[in-house]
Amino acid sequence: MNKRFLMVLLAAFMSFAGALAADDNRVADYNVIPLPQEVTLTQKGAFVLTGATPIVYPEGDEQLKNDAQFLSDYIADVTALRLTTTSAKVKNAITLRLNKKVQGKEGYVITVDKKGVVIEGATAAGVFYGVQTLRKSIPVDKSLTEVTLPGVVLKDAPRFGYRGVMLDCARHYFPVKFVKQFIDLIAMHNMNVFHWHLTDDQGWRIEVKKYPGLAKIGSVREKTVLGHNSDVFDDTPYGGYYTQEEAREIVKYAADRFITVIPEIDMPGHMIAALAAYPDMGCTGGPYKVSPIWGIMPDVLCLGNEKTYQFCEDVLSEMMDIFPSEYIHLGGDETPNVRWKECPKCKALMAKENLTPGKLQGYFTNRIEKFVNSKGRRIIGWDEILDGDINQSATIMSWRGTAPGARGAKMGHDVIMSPSSHVYFDYYQTRQGESQWEEPLLIGGNLPIERTYSLEPVPEGADAETASHIIGVQGNLWTEYIAGPSLAEYQVLPRMGALSEVQWRPQGQKDFENYKVRQTRMLKLYDAYGLVYAKHMWKRDKKK
């Protein structure tokens, strides 16, 4: 089936569904984000959802029981309906069940007829994504006491297995409550990875019991620069960190929504917050202070010091005890080697191992990766780690465009595409040349939603083997200039909707104008949750 025919078919369906919705605001609309792969209207009748409709799950299946409760809560959030959940076999219900015939471990099938609704998946995660689609189909109106679900068969599965968003809590600390809300946004958009950036030069945000100074000293900077690294500071101490108990709570909260939390402990660069607490881990011995300014700092971990490796292994051991994720993110980006060139210990190591300063980071990464592998885990690093002689088992997160990712995939590395040109959500949502005077102060750059939507993660002309190593796509919210929840929401919404289609929709089956209609409808759901979102896309339409 070619793309043109699919688009015509989709347009016809949207016209039909739109006519229904215009006639009665109690009618569900299956044109959601991300758009399901197959939407087939049937002649088997519509199902009317009322307060008497139960949600049925298999007895003894705790995951599907949770899925059922999520659906009940989601429907109650946007209508006047509070549906009960039960394991009893009853008719005229929404039924959740496992079906190994459903394609893909995160795929689902939704069948609606006059007798009820059935959501099936090969796994509970697949059922959960079916729940998300049904949730987003239901009209947002707190006065509604019934909803008509047109007869349909929806078949769907994601394009990529890794679908993530990163939140930087190192530059600015976000309360546990907001971290959970951020995870809820990830779930709403059918994503399955929360990349949690926890350490950087400006703050260490996670408790490490063997090194209490990391939280006590490394989490607090004496002041913060104002503007774009001016000479003016606010002279106000800034701090905050997550206890291990809080981190475990967040891991559980995410896991209940089939989201994996991947922690990032950046090393060997971006480590000044750690050096402030343990200066003997640096090449000069300090003293060091948690950085009050943004940017790349010359002081990094001393790689000629054996204590450094023990420190890193100890920290990562505690992280792996908290976070059960397959992956541990080691950062590895923006690491100057100027201190290594002057450090006697580093020079001695380079002479012993026949290394240049440019290859010393690769030596470090290899050693740490072997330790992580020994614990049954794998590492992810920003694409700079490709500059060293790293093992093929390391996964590359390509942020300096897609070219490094393409190179890594050809070398046999798994790759997550995360190019700053398309998915850095700390950038302005304006187009080049548009005024930014109405925008909050941000780091810079222009990243309109159209560009995010246009991302094609698999390089043009890639052979099948190379393409198979592109395992996912991720958006990133760096927070140098984002100090609170409202601005964080504004920066990711509605771009998170555009990203979800890149992550979910099959290659060649995206259409921006079609997406824009569906994203407009989804604003009602954002409003129901009191979310803050950008409106640039719609303001431009008004000016036309």
C-alpha positions as a Python dict, from the first residue, in 0.01 Angstrom:
ca = {
    (1, 'M'): (0, 0, 0),
    (2, 'N'): (163, 326, -110),
    (3, 'K'): (190, 644, 92),
    (4, 'R'): (-48, 842, -133),
    (5, 'F'): (-326, 587, -90),
    (6, 'L'): (-271, 576, 286),
    (7, 'M'): (-296, 953, 310),
    (8, 'V'): (-618, 958, 103),
    (9, 'L'): (-765, 682, 319),
    (10, 'L'): (-662, 865, 634),
    (11, 'A'): (-809, 1194, 510),
    (12, 'A'): (-1138, 1021, 435),
    (13, 'F'): (-1145, 867, 781),
    (14, 'M'): (-1067, 1198, 948),
    (15, 'S'): (-1344, 1367, 751),
    (16, 'F'): (-1590, 1099, 860),
    (17, 'A'): (-1482, 1112, 1224),
    (18, 'G'): (-1484, 1491, 1220),
    (19, 'A'): (-1839, 1493, 1090),
    (20, 'L'): (-1944, 1264, 1371),
    (21, 'A'): (-1771, 1481, 1629),
    (22, 'A'): (-1926, 1797, 1490),
    (23, 'D'): (-2269, 1637, 1515),
    (24, 'D'): (-2221, 1514, 1870),
    (25, 'N'): (-1940, 1604, 2110),
    (26, 'R'): (-1995, 1275, 2289),
    (27, 'V'): (-1835, 1077, 2004),
    (28, 'A'): (-1480, 944, 2040),
    (29, 'D'): (-1221, 1041, 1780),
    (30, 'Y'): (-946, 790, 1702),
    (31, 'N'): (-725, 1051, 1534),
    (32, 'V'): (-481, 1067, 1821),
    (33, 'I'): (-108, 1127, 1868),
    (34, 'P'): (78, 921, 1772),
    (35, 'L'): (-160, 809, 1497),
    (36, 'P'): (-222, 431, 1498),
    (37, 'Q'): (-81, 244, 1199),
    (38, 'E'): (-410, 87, 1095),
    (39, 'V'): (-757, 233, 1157),
    (40, 'T'): (-1045, 34, 1006),
    (41, 'L'): (-1402, 150, 1063),
    (42, 'T'): (-1650, -138, 1082),
    (43, 'Q'): (-2026, -186, 1044),
    (44, 'K'): (-2061, -379, 1370),
    (45, 'G'): (-2212, -93, 1560),
    (46, 'A'): (-2091, 162, 1812),
    (47, 'F'): (-2044, 106, 2182),
    (48, 'V'): (-2184, 353, 2431),
    (49, 'L'): (-1961, 408, 2732),
    (50, 'T'): (-2156, 491, 3051),
    (51, 'G'): (-2099, 494, 3422),
    (52, 'A'): (-2221, 133, 3430),
    (53, 'T'): (-1945, 13, 3196),
    (54, 'P'): (-1684, -193, 3384),
    (55, 'I'): (-1320, -238, 3287),
    (56, 'V'): (-1233, -608, 3298),
    (57, 'Y'): (-888, -757, 3349),
    (58, 'P'): (-776, -1120, 3390),
    (59, 'E'): (-789, -1249, 3744),
    (60, 'G'): (-445, -1259, 3906),
    (61, 'D'): (-277, -1038, 3645),
    (62, 'E'): (-144, -744, 3847),
    (63, 'Q'): (-5, -557, 3548),
    (64, 'L'): (-334, -562, 3358),
    (65, 'K'): (-511, -474, 3682),
    (66, 'N'): (-291, -164, 3695),
    (67, 'D'): (-365, -93, 3327),
    (68, 'A'): (-737, -111, 3406),
    (69, 'Q'): (-700, 133, 3694),
    (70, 'F'): (-501, 374, 3479),
    (71, 'L'): (-778, 370, 3216),
    (72, 'S'): (-1042, 431, 3481),
    (73, 'D'): (-843, 724, 3618),
    (74, 'Y'): (-776, 869, 3273),
    (75, 'I'): (-1144, 861, 3179),
    (76, 'A'): (-1239, 1022, 3512),
    (77, 'D'): (-984, 1299, 3447),
    (78, 'V'): (-1170, 1421, 3136),
    (79, 'T'): (-1535, 1317, 3180),
    (80, 'A'): (-1792, 1272, 3458),
    (81, 'L'): (-1747, 895, 3436),
    (82, 'R'): (-1579, 681, 3701),
    (83, 'L'): (-1563, 326, 3571),
    (84, 'T'): (-1514, 33, 3806),
    (85, 'T'): (-1251, -232, 3746),
    (86, 'T'): (-1313, -601, 3796),
    (87, 'S'): (-1173, -945, 3719),
    (88, 'A'): (-1525, -1089, 3687),
    (89, 'K'): (-1633, -1196, 3338),
    (90, 'V'): (-1911, -956, 3240),
    (91, 'K'): (-2060, -831, 2914),
    (92, 'N'): (-2084, -479, 2773),
    (93, 'A'): (-1742, -395, 2911),
    (94, 'I'): (-1398, -268, 2821),
    (95, 'T'): (-1191, -585, 2834),
    (96, 'L'): (-813, -592, 2867),
    (97, 'R'): (-635, -914, 2779),
    (98, 'L'): (-313, -1067, 2653),
    (99, 'N'): (-297, -1220, 2307),
    (100, 'K'): (34, -1362, 2185),
    (101, 'K'): (-85, -1326, 1824),
    (102, 'V'): (-60, -946, 1846),
    (103, 'Q'): (248, -832, 1654),
    (104, 'G'): (534, -673, 1854),
    (105, 'K'): (598, -672, 2225),
    (106, 'E'): (454, -320, 2248),
    (107, 'G'): (188, -364, 1981),
    (108, 'Y'): (-184, -362, 2052),
    (109, 'V'): (-521, -418, 1888),
    (110, 'I'): (-839, -235, 1986),
    (111, 'T'): (-1173, -375, 1868),
    (112, 'V'): (-1493, -178, 1923),
    (113, 'D'): (-1843, -301, 1839),
    (114, 'K'): (-2188, -268, 1994),
    (115, 'K'): (-2106, -538, 2250),
    (116, 'G'): (-1803, -364, 2399),
    (117, 'V'): (-1436, -276, 2367),
    (118, 'V'): (-1144, -521, 2369),
    (119, 'I'): (-783, -404, 2409),
    (120, 'E'): (-528, -675, 2341),
    (121, 'G'): (-150, -689, 2345),
    (122, 'A'): (117, -954, 2342),
    (123, 'T'): (237, -796, 2668),
    (124, 'A'): (93, -574, 2938),
    (125, 'A'): (299, -290, 2790),
    (126, 'G'): (118, -332, 2458),
    (127, 'V'): (-216, -320, 2638),
    (128, 'F'): (-99, -3, 2814),
    (129, 'Y'): (-37, 171, 2480),
    (130, 'G'): (-384, 62, 2370),
    (131, 'V'): (-514, 220, 2689),
    (132, 'Q'): (-332, 542, 2596),
    (133, 'T'): (-492, 546, 2250),
    (134, 'L'): (-841, 489, 2388),
    (135, 'R'): (-781, 753, 2654),
    (136, 'K'): (-680, 1012, 2394),
    (137, 'S'): (-980, 922, 2177),
    (138, 'I'): (-1235, 1017, 2442),
    (139, 'P'): (-1376, 1373, 2429),
    (140, 'V'): (-1260, 1611, 2700),
    (141, 'D'): (-1572, 1734, 2876),
    (142, 'K'): (-1621, 1702, 3250),
    (143, 'S'): (-2001, 1708, 3206),
    (144, 'L'): (-2010, 1395, 2988),
    (145, 'T'): (-2197, 1098, 3136),
    (146, 'E'): (-2173, 885, 2823),
    (147, 'V'): (-1940, 854, 2523),
    (148, 'T'): (-2007, 688, 2189),
    (149, 'L'): (-1719, 480, 2054),
    (150, 'P'): (-1764, 416, 1679),
    (151, 'G'): (-1709, 57, 1563),
    (152, 'V'): (-1345, 16, 1468),
    (153, 'V'): (-1043, -211, 1461),
    (154, 'L'): (-714, -39, 1548),
    (155, 'K'): (-387, -224, 1493),
    (156, 'D'): (-70, -55, 1605),
    (157, 'A'): (292, -101, 1709),
    (158, 'P'): (590, 136, 1744),
    (159, 'R'): (864, 179, 1485),
    (160, 'F'): (1142, 208, 1746),
    (161, 'G'): (1194, 15, 2067),
    (162, 'Y'): (1373, 304, 2241),
    (163, 'R'): (1153, 616, 2270),
    (164, 'G'): (1285, 862, 2524),
    (165, 'V'): (1304, 1210, 2668),
    (166, 'M'): (1581, 1344, 2891),
    (167, 'L'): (1527, 1583, 3182),
    (168, 'D'): (1835, 1762, 3315),
    (169, 'C'): (1797, 1792, 3693),
    (170, 'A'): (2164, 1882, 3749),
    (171, 'R'): (2155, 2247, 3637),
    (172, 'H'): (1820, 2297, 3810),
    (173, 'Y'): (1662, 2062, 4062),
    (174, 'F'): (1300, 1960, 4004),
    (175, 'P'): (1085, 1826, 4290),
    (176, 'V'): (985, 1460, 4296),
    (177, 'K'): (624, 1560, 4226),
    (178, 'F'): (722, 1725, 3898),
    (179, 'V'): (951, 1440, 3796),
    (180, 'K'): (648, 1212, 3826),
    (181, 'Q'): (439, 1456, 3623),
    (182, 'F'): (712, 1455, 3358),
    (183, 'I'): (694, 1075, 3352),
    (184, 'D'): (318, 1103, 3305),
    (185, 'L'): (383, 1319, 2996),
    (186, 'I'): (621, 1056, 2863),
    (187, 'A'): (350, 791, 2910),
    (188, 'M'): (84, 1010, 2747),
    (189, 'H'): (299, 1031, 2434),
    (190, 'N'): (366, 653, 2412),
    (191, 'M'): (730, 683, 2515),
    (192, 'N'): (912, 425, 2722),
    (193, 'V'): (1239, 580, 2846),
    (194, 'F'): (1303, 856, 3100),
    (195, 'H'): (1668, 959, 3072),
    (196, 'W'): (1748, 1128, 3404),
    (197, 'H'): (2052, 1359, 3390),
    (198, 'L'): (2160, 1370, 3755),
    (199, 'T'): (2512, 1514, 3771),
    (200, 'D'): (2705, 1797, 3613),
    (201, 'D'): (2944, 2081, 3697),
    (202, 'Q'): (2661, 2286, 3848),
    (203, 'G'): (2524, 2023, 4083),
    (204, 'W'): (2530, 1659, 4198),
    (205, 'R'): (2168, 1555, 4251),
    (206, 'I'): (2171, 1193, 4372),
    (207, 'E'): (2268, 1052, 4711),
    (208, 'V'): (2567, 817, 4716),
    (209, 'K'): (2599, 659, 5058),
    (210, 'K'): (2970, 573, 5029),
    (211, 'Y'): (3050, 934, 4934),
    (212, 'P'): (2814, 1156, 5138),
    (213, 'G'): (3003, 1469, 5035),
    (214, 'L'): (2857, 1440, 4685),
    (215, 'A'): (2513, 1531, 4816),
    (216, 'K'): (2621, 1749, 5106),
    (217, 'I'): (2874, 1960, 4917),
    (218, 'G'): (2834, 1878, 4548),
    (219, 'S'): (2461, 1954, 4537),
    (220, 'V'): (2496, 2321, 4638),
    (221, 'R'): (2642, 2605, 4433),
    (222, 'E'): (2708, 2931, 4613),
    (223, 'K'): (2545, 3141, 4343),
    (224, 'T'): (2419, 3130, 3985),
    (225, 'V'): (2513, 3347, 3691),
    (226, 'L'): (2250, 3579, 3548),
    (227, 'G'): (2185, 3600, 3175),
    (228, 'H'): (2413, 3439, 2921),
    (229, 'N'): (2721, 3390, 3142),
    (230, 'S'): (2748, 3755, 3233),
    (231, 'D'): (2963, 3893, 3513),
    (232, 'V'): (2654, 3929, 3732),
    (233, 'F'): (2545, 3662, 3982),
    (234, 'D'): (2240, 3626, 4202),
    (235, 'D'): (2454, 3559, 4514),
    (236, 'T'): (2195, 3304, 4629),
    (237, 'P'): (2291, 2946, 4723),
    (238, 'Y'): (2110, 2689, 4512),
    (239, 'G'): (2079, 2321, 4593),
    (240, 'G'): (1873, 2007, 4614),
    (241, 'Y'): (1926, 1635, 4561),
    (242, 'Y'): (1728, 1311, 4550),
    (243, 'T'): (1768, 1056, 4824),
    (244, 'Q'): (1809, 697, 4717),
    (245, 'E'): (1463, 626, 4856),
    (246, 'E'): (1316, 901, 4637),
    (247, 'A'): (1500, 768, 4334),
    (248, 'R'): (1360, 421, 4396),
    (249, 'E'): (1013, 571, 4427),
    (250, 'I'): (1053, 738, 4088),
    (251, 'V'): (1184, 415, 3931),
    (252, 'K'): (874, 231, 4060),
    (253, 'Y'): (641, 508, 3943),
    (254, 'A'): (790, 489, 3594),
    (255, 'A'): (794, 108, 3584),
    (256, 'D'): (422, 99, 3661),
    (257, 'R'): (381, 294, 3335),
    (258, 'F'): (623, 67, 3143),
    (259, 'I'): (888, 338, 3140),
    (260, 'T'): (1253, 262, 3208),
    (261, 'V'): (1456, 519, 3402),
    (262, 'I'): (1812, 547, 3271),
    (263, 'P'): (2039, 749, 3503),
    (264, 'E'): (2321, 960, 3365),
    (265, 'I'): (2630, 1004, 3579),
    (266, 'D'): (2851, 1217, 3354),
    (267, 'M'): (3217, 1115, 3347),
    (268, 'P'): (3507, 1192, 3309),
    (269, 'G'): (3406, 1551, 3225),
    (270, 'H'): (3133, 1770, 3376),
    (271, 'M'): (3255, 1656, 3719),
    (272, 'I'): (3338, 1976, 3907),
    (273, 'A'): (3050, 1926, 4153),
    (274, 'A'): (3208, 1593, 4248),
    (275, 'L'): (3557, 1744, 4264),
    (276, 'A'): (3431, 2013, 4502),
    (277, 'A'): (3356, 1734, 4748),
    (278, 'Y'): (3652, 1507, 4665),
    (279, 'P'): (3931, 1727, 4522),
    (280, 'D'): (4189, 1446, 4517),
    (281, 'M'): (4001, 1303, 4217),
    (282, 'G'): (4117, 1600, 4006),
    (283, 'C'): (4451, 1657, 3837),
    (284, 'T'): (4540, 1973, 4033),
    (285, 'G'): (4397, 1877, 4370),
    (286, 'G'): (4183, 2190, 4378),
    (287, 'P'): (4034, 2355, 4560),
    (288, 'Y'): (3723, 2335, 4344),
    (289, 'K'): (3379, 2491, 4375),
    (290, 'V'): (3048, 2378, 4229),
    (291, 'S'): (3030, 2584, 3913),
    (292, 'P'): (2809, 2894, 3923),
    (293, 'I'): (2836, 2936, 3544),
    (294, 'W'): (2735, 2726, 3245),
    (295, 'G'): (2963, 2582, 2981),
    (296, 'I'): (3261, 2347, 2950),
    (297, 'M'): (3513, 2345, 3233),
    (298, 'P'): (3884, 2250, 3203),
    (299, 'D'): (3889, 2053, 3529),
    (300, 'V'): (3786, 1689, 3488),
    (301, 'L'): (3859, 1359, 3659),
    (302, 'C'): (4225, 1263, 3685),
    (303, 'L'): (4256, 949, 3477),
    (304, 'G'): (4608, 872, 3595),
    (305, 'N'): (4484, 828, 3951),
    (306, 'E'): (4371, 475, 4038),
    (307, 'K'): (4144, 617, 4308),
    (308, 'T'): (3938, 773, 4028),
    (309, 'Y'): (3844, 433, 3890),
    (310, 'Q'): (3750, 300, 4234),
    (311, 'F'): (3540, 613, 4293),
    (312, 'C'): (3356, 568, 3962),
    (313, 'E'): (3296, 200, 4023),
    (314, 'D'): (3165, 265, 4374),
    (315, 'V'): (2926, 535, 4250),
    (316, 'L'): (2803, 325, 3960),
    (317, 'S'): (2754, 23, 4187),
    (318, 'E'): (2512, 221, 4401),
    (319, 'M'): (2337, 356, 4090),
    (320, 'M'): (2295, 7, 3945),
    (321, 'D'): (2145, -104, 4275),
    (322, 'I'): (1882, 172, 4248),
    (323, 'F'): (1819, 164, 3874),
    (324, 'P'): (1747, -180, 3721),
    (325, 'S'): (1774, -48, 3364),
    (326, 'E'): (1975, -241, 3107),
    (327, 'Y'): (2157, 82, 3024),
    (328, 'I'): (2363, 317, 3239),
    (329, 'H'): (2448, 651, 3074),
    (330, 'L'): (2808, 764, 3130),
    (331, 'G'): (2785, 1098, 2948),
    (332, 'G'): (3135, 1131, 2807),
    (333, 'D'): (3069, 1455, 2623),
    (334, 'E'): (3262, 1781, 2621),
    (335, 'T'): (3571, 1658, 2805),
    (336, 'P'): (3879, 1883, 2761),
    (337, 'N'): (4217, 1711, 2794),
    (338, 'V'): (4424, 2018, 2891),
    (339, 'R'): (4473, 1902, 3251),
    (340, 'W'): (4577, 1552, 3139),
    (341, 'K'): (4853, 1699, 2923),
    (342, 'E'): (5009, 1864, 3231),
    (343, 'C'): (4929, 1608, 3502),
    (344, 'P'): (5224, 1383, 3603),
    (345, 'K'): (4993, 1091, 3684),
    (346, 'C'): (4808, 1116, 3354),
    (347, 'K'): (5134, 1152, 3158),
    (348, 'A'): (5273, 844, 3331),
    (349, 'L'): (4963, 643, 3239),
    (350, 'M'): (4977, 762, 2878),
    (351, 'A'): (5343, 659, 2854),
    (352, 'K'): (5269, 319, 3006),
    (353, 'E'): (4974, 247, 2776),
    (354, 'N'): (5119, 423, 2469),
    (355, 'L'): (4829, 671, 2457),
    (356, 'T'): (4787, 1027, 2335),
    (357, 'P'): (4576, 1278, 2535),
    (358, 'G'): (4307, 1233, 2271),
    (359, 'K'): (4291, 860, 2337),
    (360, 'L'): (4302, 873, 2717),
    (361, 'Q'): (3926, 913, 2751),
    (362, 'G'): (3876, 600, 2540),
    (363, 'Y'): (4099, 408, 2784),
    (364, 'F'): (3886, 533, 3074),
    (365, 'T'): (3558, 452, 2899),
    (366, 'N'): (3677, 100, 2816),
    (367, 'R'): (3771, 29, 3176),
    (368, 'I'): (3444, 160, 3312),
    (369, 'E'): (3243, -19, 3045),
    (370, 'K'): (3401, -352, 3136),
    (371, 'F'): (3301, -292, 3496),
    (372, 'V'): (2942, -205, 3397),
    (373, 'N'): (2931, -510, 3169),
    (374, 'S'): (3048, -729, 3457),
    (375, 'K'): (2729, -630, 3638),
    (376, 'G'): (2517, -743, 3346),
    (377, 'R'): (2454, -389, 3217),
    (378, 'R'): (2546, -184, 2910),
    (379, 'I'): (2662, 175, 2870),
    (380, 'I'): (2532, 465, 2665),
    (381, 'G'): (2755, 763, 2592),
    (382, 'W'): (2721, 1085, 2396),
    (383, 'D'): (2874, 1058, 2050),
    (384, 'E'): (3214, 1197, 2161),
    (385, 'I'): (3298, 853, 2297),
    (386, 'L'): (3334, 742, 1934),
    (387, 'D'): (3657, 943, 1927),
    (388, 'G'): (3821, 683, 2151),
    (389, 'D'): (3882, 312, 2098),
    (390, 'I'): (3560, 198, 2258),
    (391, 'N'): (3403, -146, 2253),
    (392, 'Q'): (3134, -222, 1998),
    (393, 'S'): (2892, -303, 2281),
    (394, 'A'): (2873, 66, 2377),
    (395, 'T'): (2556, 242, 2260),
    (396, 'I'): (2594, 585, 2103),
    (397, 'M'): (2362, 879, 2165),
    (398, 'S'): (2414, 1101, 1862),
    (399, 'W'): (2363, 1467, 1955),
    (400, 'R'): (2601, 1654, 1721),
    (401, 'G'): (2368, 1588, 1430),
    (402, 'T'): (2286, 1246, 1284),
    (403, 'A'): (2623, 1195, 1112),
    (404, 'P'): (2804, 1062, 1423),
    (405, 'G'): (2518, 819, 1476),
    (406, 'A'): (2539, 703, 1117),
    (407, 'R'): (2913, 646, 1162),
    (408, 'G'): (2857, 457, 1486),
    (409, 'A'): (2589, 238, 1329),
    (410, 'K'): (2823, 148, 1040),
    (411, 'M'): (3082, 48, 1302),
    (412, 'G'): (2829, -189, 1460),
    (413, 'H'): (2724, 22, 1758),
    (414, 'D'): (2360, 55, 1855),
    (415, 'V'): (2259, 418, 1815),
    (416, 'I'): (1996, 649, 1961),
    (417, 'M'): (1939, 954, 1744),
    (418, 'S'): (1916, 1273, 1950),
    (419, 'P'): (2042, 1555, 1723),
    (420, 'S'): (2047, 1904, 1871),
    (421, 'S'): (1923, 2033, 1536),
    (422, 'H'): (1585, 1862, 1585),
    (423, 'V'): (1523, 1750, 1944),
    (424, 'Y'): (1696, 1990, 2186),
    (425, 'F'): (1392, 2126, 2361),
    (426, 'D'): (1583, 2395, 2551),
    (427, 'Y'): (1603, 2588, 2222),
    (428, 'Y'): (1353, 2856, 2124),
    (429, 'Q'): (1043, 2732, 1945),
    (430, 'T'): (1071, 3018, 1698),
    (431, 'R'): (1177, 3000, 1336),
    (432, 'Q'): (1492, 3166, 1210),
    (433, 'G'): (1421, 3538, 1182),
    (434, 'E'): (1119, 3541, 1413),
    (435, 'S'): (1127, 3774, 1710),
    (436, 'Q'): (1215, 3622, 2048),
    (437, 'W'): (1134, 3923, 2262),
    (438, 'E'): (813, 3763, 2390),
    (439, 'E'): (996, 3442, 2482),
    (440, 'P'): (1157, 3361, 2818),
    (441, 'L'): (1536, 3382, 2827),
    (442, 'L'): (1674, 3057, 2685),
    (443, 'I'): (2010, 2921, 2580),
    (444, 'G'): (1948, 3019, 2216),
    (445, 'G'): (1887, 2843, 1887),
    (446, 'N'): (1570, 2806, 1682),
    (447, 'L'): (1379, 2479, 1686),
    (448, 'P'): (1026, 2514, 1548),
    (449, 'I'): (799, 2214, 1582),
    (450, 'E'): (805, 2153, 1207),
    (451, 'R'): (1175, 2069, 1227),
    (452, 'T'): (1125, 1824, 1512),
    (453, 'Y'): (852, 1653, 1313),
    (454, 'S'): (1073, 1633, 1003),
    (455, 'L'): (1345, 1423, 1168),
    (456, 'E'): (1419, 1097, 988),
    (457, 'P'): (1635, 890, 1225),
    (458, 'V'): (1764, 637, 970),
    (459, 'P'): (2027, 792, 740),
    (460, 'E'): (1934, 810, 374),
    (461, 'G'): (2086, 522, 181),
    (462, 'A'): (2167, 318, 493),
    (463, 'D'): (2184, -55, 427),
    (464, 'A'): (1971, -295, 630),
    (465, 'E'): (2251, -382, 872),
    (466, 'T'): (2327, -16, 948),
    (467, 'A'): (1956, 70, 982),
    (468, 'S'): (1908, -217, 1229),
    (469, 'H'): (2148, -44, 1470),
    (470, 'I'): (1932, 272, 1488),
    (471, 'I'): (1734, 154, 1790),
    (472, 'G'): (1559, 474, 1891),
    (473, 'V'): (1508, 847, 1915),
    (474, 'Q'): (1527, 1083, 2213),
    (475, 'G'): (1445, 1446, 2289),
    (476, 'N'): (1646, 1641, 2549),
    (477, 'L'): (1555, 1919, 2789),
    (478, 'W'): (1870, 2083, 2924),
    (479, 'T'): (1788, 2326, 3202),
    (480, 'E'): (2056, 2594, 3234),
    (481, 'Y'): (1783, 2852, 3169),
    (482, 'I'): (1484, 2647, 3280),
    (483, 'A'): (1442, 2680, 3653),
    (484, 'G'): (1088, 2559, 3715),
    (485, 'P'): (811, 2318, 3610),
    (486, 'S'): (596, 2562, 3410),
    (487, 'L'): (879, 2660, 3176),
    (488, 'A'): (985, 2295, 3146),
    (489, 'E'): (633, 2205, 3029),
    (490, 'Y'): (630, 2499, 2789),
    (491, 'Q'): (956, 2387, 2630),
    (492, 'V'): (855, 2025, 2571),
    (493, 'L'): (492, 2083, 2468),
    (494, 'P'): (371, 2041, 2203),
    (495, 'R'): (709, 1932, 2064),
    (496, 'M'): (678, 1608, 2258),
    (497, 'G'): (379, 1526, 2038),
    (498, 'A'): (585, 1578, 1724),
    (499, 'L'): (867, 1366, 1867),
    (500, 'S'): (627, 1083, 1952),
    (501, 'E'): (526, 1055, 1587),
    (502, 'V'): (892, 1038, 1482),
    (503, 'Q'): (945, 759, 1735),
    (504, 'W'): (624, 567, 1665),
    (505, 'R'): (506, 614, 1306),
    (506, 'P'): (640, 393, 1022),
    (507, 'Q'): (897, 542, 788),
    (508, 'G'): (739, 753, 516),
    (509, 'Q'): (400, 776, 690),
    (510, 'K'): (422, 1119, 848),
    (511, 'D'): (226, 1420, 727),
    (512, 'F'): (273, 1749, 910),
    (513, 'E'): (-59, 1909, 814),
    (514, 'N'): (-242, 1598, 926),
    (515, 'Y'): (-42, 1591, 1247),
    (516, 'K'): (-122, 1957, 1316),
    (517, 'V'): (-498, 1886, 1314),
    (518, 'R'): (-453, 1603, 1563),
    (519, 'Q'): (-217, 1806, 1781),
    (520, 'T'): (-475, 2086, 1792),
    (521, 'R'): (-730, 1843, 1927),
    (522, 'M'): (-482, 1715, 2185),
    (523, 'L'): (-455, 2064, 2335),
    (524, 'K'): (-786, 1995, 2509),
    (525, 'L'): (-618, 1710, 2693),
    (526, 'Y'): (-325, 1933, 2787),
    (527, 'D'): (-574, 2191, 2915),
    (528, 'A'): (-756, 1930, 3122),
    (529, 'Y'): (-432, 1863, 3311),
    (530, 'G'): (-345, 2232, 3345),
    (531, 'L'): (-32, 2195, 3133),
    (532, 'V'): (160, 2491, 2994),
    (533, 'Y'): (239, 2466, 2623),
    (534, 'A'): (369, 2678, 2338),
    (535, 'K'): (133, 2809, 2069),
    (536, 'H'): (373, 2920, 1795),
    (537, 'M'): (232, 2680, 1536),
    (538, 'W'): (-121, 2819, 1570),
    (539, 'K'): (-13, 3182, 1593),
    (540, 'R'): (161, 3144, 1257),
    (541, 'D'): (-159, 3011, 1102),
    (542, 'K'): (-350, 3318, 1221),
    (543, 'K'): (-96, 3547, 1054),
    (544, 'K'): (-136, 3378, 715),
}
